[in-house]
Amino acid sequence: MRRPASLLLAVCLCLCLTVPAAAEAGGKVLVAYFSATGTTKAIADHAADILGADIYEIVPAEPYTDADLAYYTGGRADQEQNDPSARPAIAGHVEDMGQYDTVLLGYPIWHGQAPRIISTFLESYDLSGKTILPFCTSHSSGIGSSDDDLHPLAPDADWLDGSRFPAGTTREEIAAWLDACGIEAASQVGAFDFERKTVMLNSGYEMPIMGLGTYSLSDEECYNSVTALLQAGGRLIDTAYMYGNESAVGRAVRDSGIPREEIFVITKIYPGAQYANPEQAIAEALDKLDIGYIDMMLLHHPGTNDVKAYKAMERAVAEGKIHSLGLSNWYVEELEAFLPQVNIMPALVQNEIHPYYQENDVIPYIQSLGIVVQGWYPFGGRGYTADLLGNETISAIAADHGVSSAQVILRWNLQKGVVVIPGSSDPDHIRENLDLFGFTLTDDEMAQINALDRNEKHDWY
Ligand SMILES: Cc1cc2nc3c(=O)[nH]c(=O)nc-3n(C[C@H](O)[C@H](O)[C@H](O)COP(=O)(O)O)c2cc1C
């Protein structure tokens, strides 16, 4: 599961932590434009703003004066347009054009064509494989052949049909155009996409927002549960060295026939011997899972050598063995002490979260760092589940929506921006736990569940 994050984490950078470069080009957009009198600039600004895209102004090394722009006077602009080989120089350049997958290219119409400086721009970069979407402004002419005539200058790009806009085109009109062209806004790190059912991590990878926890599942139960999850369309699996079932998870993933990159597997290494020799612990996890790479590895909880273990995981990220890193059972104080000691900002923190233990102070803090929060024990954990699922408030809300209490609790998590990984060995429950997108809790219902908090932790971590 991957997609580059284009707005990678100002917050991370503030903390002087790094995030790995996006793994592969896929959706990062550049809006590049030339505008002599500001009309095209306004369109470019709207587009970049709507898409959360980078913007680059093509600035002539020698600025155009009013006399240069006075058309039908034989001035500089007229002369350049009469000379197809004219290549006016550009001041500056795009930093790392390679990072962009799509380029929106804006220009004014000059005598029915793009200004020659657009030719200079196109010939200055290797644009092969990139999608180029031209747009222009004009006094009255259409885009005509101006966009098609640019194609030979970037012959290996994938050119989309261009569009012409008059001065004063609104933001809404630009948004509708981008939508019609299929150009999507960059995914915001940490924001849940309820249509794709995923969240963009600060590592540049996309992770499903609901999946399966495998704590306490025996090998056979685990194999069957992961298989049921994958068959039901679930793609996120949480395991750990300590659960003793990594091999079963790996086997179910391999046997599923589902492309590896569609599945997201989280595992964890444990304090003690594993933190003391983290390279071996990582190798062991890779070996047991036997699924090529690990999507995400967490430290299971704070402990001696946790920084050392995390740094070994950072090296494994650099080697491509692990894609994303995270922590489990880290709270505000622990994070404040830990983060300054490491280089890669964790992509995820996994903590105990349920209606009786809501962590309402911790969750916003973690999210403010651009870290995604994931909850374990969503139904309160062993010995508490019947009480929580039978809770009057939750049951009433469930009845109103015609869903189960479990679905209400999971949906409440999702609406708080918390990823859910309920554990289950029952295929019916596994399917039900994925079925969270046919109803929405109202603000009032969210508030009713929020009011159930007892700050009652059900496990010792
Ligand atoms: C040299 C030159 C030639 C132009 N030729 C045309 C033209 O053929 N058709 C047209 O409708 N507008 C033409 N225009 C007007 C511009 O296309 C129009 O004002 C455009 O929106 C300006 O964009 P800008 O403010 O981003 O530079 C021309 C302008 C200049 C300076």
The ligand as an SDF file (V2000), in Angstrom:
LIG
                    3D

 31 33  0  0  0  0  0  0  0  0999 V2000
    1.9480   39.2620  -27.2050 C   0  0  0  0  0  0  0  0  0  0  0  0
    0.5420   38.9400  -26.8610 C   0  0  0  0  0  0  0  0  0  0  0  0
   -0.2680   38.2710  -27.7410 C   0  0  0  0  0  0  0  0  0  0  0  0
   -1.5960   37.9700  -27.4370 C   0  0  0  0  0  0  0  0  0  0  0  0
   -2.3580   37.2690  -28.2900 N   0  0  0  0  0  0  0  0  0  0  0  0
   -3.6270   36.9380  -27.9660 C   0  0  0  0  0  0  0  0  0  0  0  0
   -4.4360   36.1570  -28.8550 C   0  0  0  0  0  0  0  0  0  0  0  0
   -4.0000   35.7310  -29.9040 O   0  0  0  0  0  0  0  0  0  0  0  0
   -5.7210   35.9120  -28.4780 N   0  0  0  0  0  0  0  0  0  0  0  0
   -6.2520   36.3830  -27.3030 C   0  0  0  0  0  0  0  0  0  0  0  0
   -7.4130   36.1260  -27.0360 O   0  0  0  0  0  0  0  0  0  0  0  0
   -5.4900   37.0710  -26.4380 N   0  0  0  0  0  0  0  0  0  0  0  0
   -4.1920   37.3710  -26.7390 C   0  0  0  0  0  0  0  0  0  0  0  0
   -3.4310   38.0770  -25.8700 N   0  0  0  0  0  0  0  0  0  0  0  0
   -4.0090   38.4390  -24.5500 C   0  0  0  0  0  0  0  0  0  0  0  0
   -3.5980   37.4600  -23.4640 C   0  0  0  0  0  0  0  0  0  0  0  0
   -3.6860   36.1270  -23.9000 O   0  0  0  0  0  0  0  0  0  0  0  0
   -4.4620   37.5790  -22.2450 C   0  0  0  0  0  0  0  0  0  0  0  0
   -4.5100   38.8980  -21.8140 O   0  0  0  0  0  0  0  0  0  0  0  0
   -3.9760   36.6710  -21.1300 C   0  0  0  0  0  0  0  0  0  0  0  0
   -5.0190   36.3760  -20.2500 O   0  0  0  0  0  0  0  0  0  0  0  0
   -2.8160   37.2940  -20.3240 C   0  0  0  0  0  0  0  0  0  0  0  0
   -2.3890   36.3980  -19.3520 O   0  0  0  0  0  0  0  0  0  0  0  0
   -1.3490   36.8240  -18.2050 P   0  0  0  0  0  0  0  0  0  0  0  0
   -1.9540   37.9520  -17.4470 O   0  0  0  0  0  0  0  0  0  0  0  0
   -1.2110   35.6180  -17.3850 O   0  0  0  0  0  0  0  0  0  0  0  0
   -0.0910   37.1940  -18.8990 O   0  0  0  0  0  0  0  0  0  0  0  0
   -2.1090   38.3950  -26.1880 C   0  0  0  0  0  0  0  0  0  0  0  0
   -1.2860   39.0860  -25.2810 C   0  0  0  0  0  0  0  0  0  0  0  0
    0.0190   39.3660  -25.6270 C   0  0  0  0  0  0  0  0  0  0  0  0
    0.8750   40.0900  -24.6270 C   0  0  0  0  0  0  0  0  0  0  0  0
  1  2  1  0
  2  3  1  0
  2 30  2  0
  3  4  2  0
  4  5  1  0
  4 28  1  0
  5  6  2  0
  6  7  1  0
  6 13  1  0
  7  8  2  0
  7  9  1  0
  9 10  1  0
 10 11  2  0
 10 12  1  0
 12 13  2  0
 13 14  1  0
 14 15  1  0
 14 28  1  0
 15 16  1  0
 16 17  1  0
 16 18  1  0
 18 19  1  0
 18 20  1  0
 20 21  1  0
 20 22  1  0
 22 23  1  0
 23 24  1  0
 24 25  2  0
 24 26  1  0
 24 27  1  0
 28 29  2  0
 29 30  1  0
 30 31  1  0
M  END
$$$$
